[in-house]
Amino acid sequence: MPYRRLPNTDQARIRALENAITKDDIRENNQLVISYKSIQEARNFVEVFKRNNKLYAQNFDAQVKSSKKYQSQVKSVRLYISHFIQVLNMSVIRSEIKKENKLLYGLEIDDYTVPDLSSETSLLKWGEAIIKGEEERLKKGGVPVYNPTIAKVKVHYNIFCESYRIQKGLRNNTAKSMDAVAELRPRADEIILEIWNQVEEIYKDYPSSVKIEKCQEFGVVYYYRTKEKRAIEAAKMQKKLSF
C-alpha cells in the first residue's frame, strides 16, 4: 500500500491548497468530500501564504541583484586597503616613515604582513583605522603615502560603507520575509493534512486502487515503497508478455 507524503516545497503546498479549493462543491453520497469549513480555511490561508512567498521572492531577488555590484565594490576596497598598508610598510622599511607611526593605524610595529581582510567586518575596521591613522600622521607633518593616496582609499571606503548599509538592509528584509514564510508552513501543512484526511475518510471503503485514484484527484500525493514499485513493474512486464 503506498504512503502519503505532505508537500515539501512552498509551491507544492500552494498547489495542494488551490487544488482542494477547486473541489469545493464535490459530493460523494450526498456528502461534501471536503467540508465547507476546511475549504474556507484553505481559501483564506492560501492568499496570505502566496503573498508572503511573493514578498520573500522579491526581497531575495533584490538582494541577489544588488549583491553583484556590491561584491565588485568589496573587491575594490579590499584591494585599496591592502595596497595602502603594503606601501605604508614599504615606506617604514625604507625609513621614510618612522615605524612607531604604525601604531596610529592600529598596526603592530614589527609586523609587516597585511591584516586579514576577508570579511566585511575587517574591511570596515581596517578602512576606518588607516584613514584615521593617515590623517593623524599628516597633521603631525608627515609625508603622505602615495599610490594609493588616502583620498583614493577614502573614496572607495565610503562607497563600500554605503553599499554595505544597503546590502545589510536587503539581507534583513530577506531574512524577515523568509522567517514569515517559515512560520506559516506548519499551518499550511495542518490544513492540507486535514483536507487529505477528510478525502481518505470518504473513500476508505473503496477498493485500494480506486481509493488511491479518487484521492489523487483531490491532490493527495502517494509514494510507492521500493518493493511496491518492483511489484508494479513486474506486473506490467507480465502483462506485456501475456500478449
N, C-alpha and C positions, 0 to 999 in steps of 0.2 A: 504494500500500500504506500503510495507516495506521501510525502510530508509537506506541510505548508511552510512557507518562509515569508516573513514580512518584508516589505521593500527595504533595501539598504542604501538607497540614494534618495535625495530630496525630490528629484524629478519622478522617480518611481512612486514615491508617496503621493505626489500631486496627481499622477495618472490614476492611481488606485482610488483616490478620493473622487476625482472627476468622473471616473467610470461608474462608481456607485451612484453618484448624483443623477446620471443619465438613466438609471434604472429605478427612479423614484416611485413609479406607479405600477411596477410589475407585480402581479399577484400569482400565487400558486394555491389552488384550492380555496379561492376567495380570501386569501390571507396575504398581506404585503410581505414580500420576501425581505425587504429592508424596512424597518419601522420609520414612521414619519419623523420621530424624534432624532434618530440617527442620521437621516438624510439632512435635516435642518442643521445639525451639529457639523456635518461634513461640509455643507454649503457655506456656512458662516466661517468655519475654520480655514477652509482651503484658500479663501481670498486673502486672509491675513497671512497665511503661510507663503503664498505666492508673492505677496507684496514684500515680505521680509527677505525672501530669496532673491527677488529682483534688486532690492536695495544692496544686499551683500554683493551681488554680481557687479553692480555699478561701482561700488566702492573699491572692490578688488581690481576691476578694470582700470579705474582712475589711478590706483596705486601702481599698477604694473606699467602703465603708460608714463607716469611721472618718473618711475624708477630708472628708465633707460637714460634720461637726461641727467638724473641725479648721480648715477654711477659714473658718468663721464666727469661730472664736477668733483666727485670724490677722488677720482684718479688724478685730476689736475692738482687739487690742493695737496694731496699726498706727495706728489712729485715736487711741488714748490717748497713745501716744508722740509722734505728730505734734502733737497739740493741746498737750501739755505743753511741747514745745520752742517752739511758736509763742507760748504765753503767757509763757514764760521770756524769749523775745526781746522781746516787747512790754514786759515789766517792765524790761528793760535800756534799751530806747528811752525809757521814761518816767522813767529814772534811779531806779527803785525798787530795782533790783539793780545793783551795780557790774558793768560789762561784763567786768572781769578774772575775775569768778567763773565766767564761761562755760567757762574752762579746766578747772574742776572736773568739768564734764560731757563733756569731750573735744571741745567746740565751739570753733571759731575765733572770736576776739574780734569781728572786724569782718564776719563772715559771718552774715547773718540769714535765710538760707534753711534749710529743713528738709532734713537729710541724706537720701540715698536709702534708703528703707525697703521696697524692692520685694522683697527676698529674705529668706528665713528667717534667714540668717546676719546680715544687717544688723539685723533685729529683735532677735536675741539680743544683738548688740553694743551697740546704742543703748539698749535697755531696761536692760541692766546699767549702762551708763555714766550715764544720767540718774538712776537710783535711787541709785547711789553718790555722784554729784555733789550731788544734793539733800540727802542725809543728811549729807554732809561740810559743806555750806554751813550747814545748820541747826545743826550742832554749834558753828559759829563765831558763832551768834546771829542768823543771817539769818531774814528773814520767809518763811514757807512760800509756795510757789506754790499758787494755788487754781484750781479749775475747769479741769483736774482736779488734785486733790491727788496727791502722790506715793504716798499709800496706795492710791488707786484704781488708779493706773498699776501699782503693785506687784502688786495682786490679779490683774489681767488678764495681767501679765507672767508671774507664777508659773503661772497656768493654761496659758498658751501654752507655757511651758518643759516642763511635764509632758506636754502633748499632743504637743509636738514629739518628745519622747523616745519616746513610744508610737508615733507615726506613723513615726519613723525605724526603729524595730524592725520594724514591719509592712512597710515598704518593703524592709528587708533580708531578711525572710522570703520575700517575693515574688520578690526578685531571686535568692536562693539556689535556690528551687524551680524558677524559670524556667531557671536555668543547669543544674540537674539534668536537666530535660526535654531541653534543647538537647544535652546530652552523650549522651543516649540515642537521639536521632534518627538519627545515622549508622548505628547498629546495626540500628535498625528498618528502614531502607532496604536494608541489606545482606541481611537475612533475606527481605524482600519480593522483592528482586531475584533472589535465589537460587531462591525458590519459583516466580516467574514464568518464570525460565529453564528450570526443570525442566518446567513445564507446556507451554511452547512447544516444547521438545525432543520431548516425547511426541507432539504433534500437528503436527510440522513437515512431514510428508508428506501431510497432508490438503489438499484444495483450500482456497484462501485464505479464502473466505467461511466455510467450515466450521471451519477452524482458528481464525479470529477468534471465532466463536460459541462454540466449545468452551472456548477460553482465557478468554473473558469470564465463563463460568460459574464459573471459579476466581478471579475477581476481577481479572484482568488488564485494565487500562484502556487503551483505544486512542483516539487522536485522528486525525481526518482532516485533511489539509492543505487549504488553500483550494481548490485546483484539484480535489482529490478530492471535496470537498463539492459543488462545482458540477456535477461529472460525475454524482454520485449523484442530485442534484436533477433534472438534465436527464433522466436515465434514468427517474426516477419520473414526470416530466411526460410523457415519450414514451409510457410505459406507459398512462397515463390517456387520452391522446389516441387510443391504438390501440383503445380500447373504444368 
